[in-house]
Amino acid sequence: MTALRFWLVLLQLSGLAWASNAEYVLKAYGLKIARLQINHDEKKHSITVSANSLVTNKLFPQLNNHYLIKYRENYQPESLTRIIRQKHLSDTVVTEFDFEKGLAISTRKSDGSVSSYTIKSGTRDVFSFLAFVSTGKAASGNYALDGNGLTWTALLQEKQYEAIKCTAGKFQTRRYALQLRKPSGVKAPYVDMVTHNILSEDGNMILWVGENKLLVSASVKRRGITTTWDLVKFEP
């Protein structure tokens, strides 16, 4: 399992749980490989996500990234702040969304560079989209995602209800399948490992969403590798 594949798994899963406070352990090959902590304050319309390594070696490089998402009605983002602390990369990137003008503006702290690009009226970033799915109100269909300057299509499909057991207990959930598609012939821009690897066309995700806007479990299968996300504790 390469480092890239490992972090693709981690980052595909980050930002999926939207209880007030939730903690998860990612597992692959029987190993506990990472911890995710998520705080969702609906009153302030904000989501914070932290991704931290539990194993650090050639296969699992060090990761200590933090994300702050401010959103408006219907989980459309106002801003996304990424504090990136990865091996060989340290930066802070802030993206602001202006839906009235149909523009997003991204600023890098490391070099002061600023870039802008067009966005569609229904666009969400990865984290706000997954928060929207976790409400249980997202219908099957296609959704627009901002992929670091590219508009991706999220193909969401509602599945059956299932009982799921994890470390935190047993839950009744609704199952969802998710696939992502980018514009053909265009290379995906890189900003950070999380959002870059979550936007992958060769992976399949299954999400189990319970009550209280909580993702109870997730499974990611990519190139024969399956990783699961175990909910260890939460506070509704």
Wavefront OBJ file of the C-alpha trace (Angstrom):
o trace
v 0.000 0.000 0.000
v 1.676 3.205 -1.136
v 1.649 6.416 0.873
v -0.521 8.042 -1.774
v -3.092 5.267 -1.597
v -3.173 5.405 2.190
v -3.796 9.106 2.288
v -6.327 8.896 -0.513
v -8.305 6.619 1.766
v -7.905 8.947 4.727
v -8.808 11.999 2.770
v -11.732 10.480 1.008
v -13.193 9.922 4.421
v -12.323 13.145 6.159
v -15.188 15.596 6.571
v -17.971 13.007 6.456
v -19.283 13.063 10.064
v -21.449 15.948 11.183
v -22.510 15.369 14.772
v -21.485 18.212 17.095
v -18.311 16.349 18.037
v -17.158 13.040 16.603
v -13.977 10.983 16.584
v -13.076 8.169 14.201
v -10.255 5.720 13.692
v -9.378 4.596 10.172
v -8.402 0.978 9.722
v -6.688 -0.843 6.858
v -5.019 -4.257 6.814
v -6.070 -4.631 10.453
v -4.077 -1.527 11.483
v -5.267 1.697 13.066
v -3.729 4.185 10.666
v -5.271 7.593 11.384
v -7.608 9.577 13.625
v -10.212 12.094 12.461
v -11.873 14.629 14.723
v -14.811 16.691 13.513
v -16.741 19.518 15.141
v -19.909 20.895 13.589
v -21.494 24.062 14.975
v -24.773 24.508 13.126
v -25.591 27.736 14.928
v -22.393 29.321 13.607
v -22.612 27.465 10.285
v -19.079 26.150 10.707
v -17.296 22.809 10.396
v -13.791 21.963 11.570
v -11.906 18.845 10.509
v -8.585 17.518 11.842
v -6.666 14.616 10.287
v -3.746 13.132 12.231
v -1.425 10.192 11.664
v -1.481 7.224 14.047
v 1.288 5.490 12.119
v 4.262 7.260 10.558
v 6.641 5.458 8.206
v 7.380 5.186 4.492
v 3.885 3.872 3.805
v 2.122 6.316 6.112
v 3.829 9.746 6.049
v 3.119 12.308 8.737
v -0.075 14.324 8.382
v -1.468 17.021 10.679
v -3.952 19.034 8.616
v -6.789 21.240 9.828
v -9.780 22.634 7.939
v -12.357 25.298 8.744
v -15.463 25.637 6.601
v -17.950 28.481 6.935
v -21.200 27.882 5.064
v -24.521 29.551 4.415
v -27.989 28.107 3.784
v -28.192 24.670 2.216
v -24.525 24.031 3.044
v -23.135 26.265 0.313
v -19.641 27.427 1.370
v -18.662 30.985 2.165
v -15.024 30.151 2.915
v -12.652 27.209 3.253
v -9.436 27.579 5.254
v -6.809 24.836 4.988
v -3.895 24.689 7.433
v -1.576 22.213 5.744
v 1.120 20.428 7.753
v 2.329 17.529 5.647
v 5.716 16.051 4.979
v 7.513 18.468 2.628
v 4.571 20.913 2.620
v 3.507 23.607 5.081
v 1.037 26.294 4.036
v -2.264 28.023 4.739
v -4.725 28.387 1.874
v -7.965 30.380 2.124
v -10.707 30.134 -0.516
v -13.663 32.524 -0.474
v -16.835 31.883 -2.487
v -18.907 34.695 -4.019
v -22.037 33.176 -5.536
v -23.468 36.545 -6.530
v -20.489 37.054 -8.860
v -20.033 33.361 -9.628
v -16.390 33.475 -8.501
v -14.080 31.829 -5.984
v -10.832 33.500 -4.849
v -8.004 31.442 -3.344
v -5.008 32.932 -1.482
v -1.794 31.142 -0.430
v -0.001 32.431 2.663
v 3.384 30.920 1.691
v 3.917 33.124 -1.357
v 0.992 35.554 -1.269
v -0.337 34.309 -4.600
v -4.010 34.873 -5.443
v -6.057 33.005 -8.038
v -9.714 33.232 -9.066
v -12.029 30.968 -11.022
v -15.715 30.655 -11.911
v -18.148 28.529 -9.903
v -21.657 27.289 -10.613
v -24.614 28.493 -8.541
v -25.068 25.140 -6.770
v -21.382 24.435 -6.119
v -20.182 23.067 -2.785
v -16.694 22.245 -1.576
v -15.964 18.649 -0.598
v -16.607 19.135 3.121
v -19.822 21.144 2.858
v -21.163 18.656 0.304
v -20.551 15.730 2.626
v -22.169 17.667 5.463
v -25.192 18.132 3.212
v -25.311 14.384 2.476
v -25.099 13.639 6.198
v -28.374 15.514 6.804
v -30.163 12.630 5.062
v -31.949 15.094 2.774
v -29.729 14.679 -0.294
v -31.605 12.935 -3.100
v -29.969 10.690 -5.665
v -28.534 12.736 -8.512
v -25.600 14.805 -9.743
v -24.067 17.636 -7.722
v -21.390 20.251 -8.536
v -18.194 20.182 -6.442
v -15.340 22.667 -6.366
v -12.152 20.667 -6.873
v -9.427 23.275 -6.289
v -10.563 25.306 -9.282
v -12.210 22.565 -11.331
v -15.907 21.760 -11.213
v -16.327 18.057 -10.504
v -19.580 16.081 -10.668
v -20.598 14.066 -7.618
v -22.800 11.098 -8.497
v -24.846 10.286 -5.396
v -27.143 7.283 -5.084
v -29.399 6.467 -2.137
v -29.436 2.831 -1.082
v -31.264 0.775 1.544
v -31.513 1.213 5.298
v -29.050 -0.875 7.317
v -28.078 -1.545 10.932
v -24.387 -0.763 11.501
v -22.246 -1.694 14.513
v -19.064 0.186 15.428
v -17.023 0.914 18.550
v -19.454 3.655 19.625
v -22.466 1.330 19.431
v -25.155 0.081 17.072
v -27.030 2.450 14.750
v -29.813 2.421 12.192
v -28.471 4.102 9.052
v -29.203 5.028 5.461
v -26.639 3.796 2.946
v -25.304 6.016 0.129
v -22.960 5.305 -2.775
v -20.740 8.115 -4.098
v -18.570 8.477 -7.203
v -16.737 11.564 -8.463
v -16.044 12.687 -12.037
v -13.796 15.528 -13.196
v -13.874 17.353 -16.559
v -12.251 15.154 -19.208
v -8.766 16.000 -20.440
v -7.944 18.301 -17.509
v -5.421 17.550 -14.766
v -6.694 18.071 -11.229
v -4.872 20.965 -9.465
v -3.024 20.201 -6.207
v -3.507 22.246 -3.030
v -3.352 19.714 -0.201
v -3.348 15.953 0.163
v -6.856 15.729 1.591
v -8.867 17.525 -1.065
v -6.583 16.337 -3.867
v -6.948 12.669 -3.017
v -10.617 12.754 -2.103
v -11.267 13.908 -5.672
v -10.390 10.624 -7.313
v -12.176 8.964 -10.216
v -10.960 5.428 -9.551
v -12.454 4.956 -6.095
v -15.878 3.971 -4.766
v -17.273 5.183 -1.450
v -20.087 3.784 0.649
v -21.456 5.995 3.423
v -23.751 4.992 6.289
v -25.580 8.030 7.676
v -27.440 7.788 10.972
v -29.534 10.202 13.003
v -28.296 13.580 14.270
v -26.457 14.177 10.969
v -23.860 11.596 11.877
v -21.855 9.447 9.516
v -21.667 6.178 11.427
v -19.352 4.326 9.061
v -17.701 4.496 5.657
v -15.937 2.101 3.343
v -13.579 3.017 0.533
v -12.432 0.540 -2.091
v -9.733 1.584 -4.532
v -7.597 -0.745 -6.631
v -8.511 -3.679 -4.413
v -7.730 -1.854 -1.146
v -10.576 -1.487 1.353
v -10.421 0.900 4.290
v -13.102 1.374 6.937
v -13.867 4.262 9.231
v -14.810 3.337 12.808
v -16.781 5.791 14.943
v -15.242 5.590 18.438
v -17.132 8.368 20.211
v -19.469 11.264 19.543
v -21.516 13.987 21.261
v -24.788 14.905 19.478
l 1 2 3 4 5 6 7 8 9 10 11 12 13 14 15 16 17 18 19 20 21 22 23 24 25 26 27 28 29 30 31 32 33 34 35 36 37 38 39 40 41 42 43 44 45 46 47 48 49 50 51 52 53 54 55 56 57 58 59 60 61 62 63 64 65 66 67 68 69 70 71 72 73 74 75 76 77 78 79 80 81 82 83 84 85 86 87 88 89 90 91 92 93 94 95 96 97 98 99 100 101 102 103 104 105 106 107 108 109 110 111 112 113 114 115 116 117 118 119 120 121 122 123 124 125 126 127 128 129 130 131 132 133 134 135 136 137 138 139 140 141 142 143 144 145 146 147 148 149 150 151 152 153 154 155 156 157 158 159 160 161 162 163 164 165 166 167 168 169 170 171 172 173 174 175 176 177 178 179 180 181 182 183 184 185 186 187 188 189 190 191 192 193 194 195 196 197 198 199 200 201 202 203 204 205 206 207 208 209 210 211 212 213 214 215 216 217 218 219 220 221 222 223 224 225 226 227 228 229 230 231 232 233 234 235 236
